[in-house]
């Protein structure tokens, strides 16, 4: 890679990180909404609130970036070491 290509690469990476951040925030919002709806239906179906809350936490945890990164290995993301 030549030195004059570096600013373009950096700009592209910034745009990529920004877009990925927006996608992640949208995922979190959808997960939260779906979790509330899921909990409401579980309780309406006769499940105890404590159990419904635990299941919803597990559901929301599936969309957790921190949990995803920890599952990649004990040291996190390999290319950031």
C-alpha positions as CSV (number, residue, x, y, z in Angstrom):
1,X,0.0,0.0,0.0
2,X,1.3,3.4,-0.9
3,X,1.3,6.3,1.5
4,X,-1.2,8.4,-0.6
5,X,-3.8,5.6,-0.3
6,X,-3.8,5.8,3.5
7,X,-6.2,8.7,4.0
8,X,-8.8,7.0,1.8
9,X,-8.4,3.8,3.7
10,X,-8.8,5.6,7.0
11,X,-11.9,7.4,5.8
12,X,-13.4,4.1,4.6
13,X,-12.8,2.5,8.0
14,X,-14.4,5.4,9.8
15,X,-17.5,5.0,7.7
16,X,-17.5,1.3,8.2
17,X,-17.3,1.6,12.0
18,X,-20.0,4.2,12.0
19,X,-22.4,2.0,9.9
20,X,-21.7,-1.0,12.1
21,X,-22.4,1.0,15.2
22,X,-25.7,2.1,13.8
23,X,-26.6,-1.5,12.9
24,X,-25.7,-2.6,16.4
25,X,-27.8,0.1,18.0
26,X,-30.8,-0.9,15.9
27,X,-30.3,-4.5,16.8
28,X,-30.3,-3.6,20.5
29,X,-33.5,-1.5,20.1
30,X,-35.3,-4.4,18.3
31,X,-34.0,-6.8,20.9
32,X,-35.4,-4.7,23.7
33,X,-38.8,-4.4,22.1
34,X,-39.0,-8.0,21.2
35,X,-38.0,-8.9,24.8
36,X,-40.8,-6.8,26.3
37,X,-43.3,-8.4,23.9
38,X,-42.0,-11.9,24.6
39,X,-42.3,-11.3,28.4
40,X,-45.8,-9.9,28.0
41,X,-46.9,-13.0,26.1
42,X,-45.2,-15.4,28.6
43,X,-46.9,-13.8,31.6
44,X,-50.2,-13.7,29.7
45,X,-49.8,-17.4,29.0
46,X,-49.5,-18.1,32.7
47,X,-45.8,-18.1,33.4
48,X,-44.5,-16.7,36.6
49,X,-42.9,-13.2,36.3
50,X,-39.6,-14.3,37.8
51,X,-39.2,-17.1,35.2
52,X,-40.3,-14.9,32.4
53,X,-37.8,-12.2,33.4
54,X,-35.0,-14.8,33.4
55,X,-35.9,-16.0,30.0
56,X,-36.1,-12.5,28.6
57,X,-32.7,-11.7,30.1
58,X,-31.3,-14.8,28.3
59,X,-32.9,-13.7,25.1
60,X,-31.5,-10.2,25.3
61,X,-28.1,-11.5,26.3
62,X,-28.0,-13.3,22.9
63,X,-27.7,-9.8,21.3
64,X,-25.0,-8.7,23.7
65,X,-21.8,-7.6,21.9
66,X,-19.8,-8.1,25.1
67,X,-21.0,-11.8,25.3
68,X,-20.3,-12.3,21.6
69,X,-16.8,-11.0,21.9
70,X,-16.2,-13.2,25.0
71,X,-17.3,-16.3,23.0
72,X,-14.7,-15.7,20.4
73,X,-12.1,-16.9,22.9
74,X,-10.6,-16.0,26.2
75,X,-8.6,-13.1,24.7
76,X,-11.4,-11.4,22.8
77,X,-11.1,-10.5,19.1
78,X,-8.0,-12.2,17.7
79,X,-6.9,-9.5,15.3
80,X,-7.0,-6.8,18.0
81,X,-4.4,-8.5,20.2
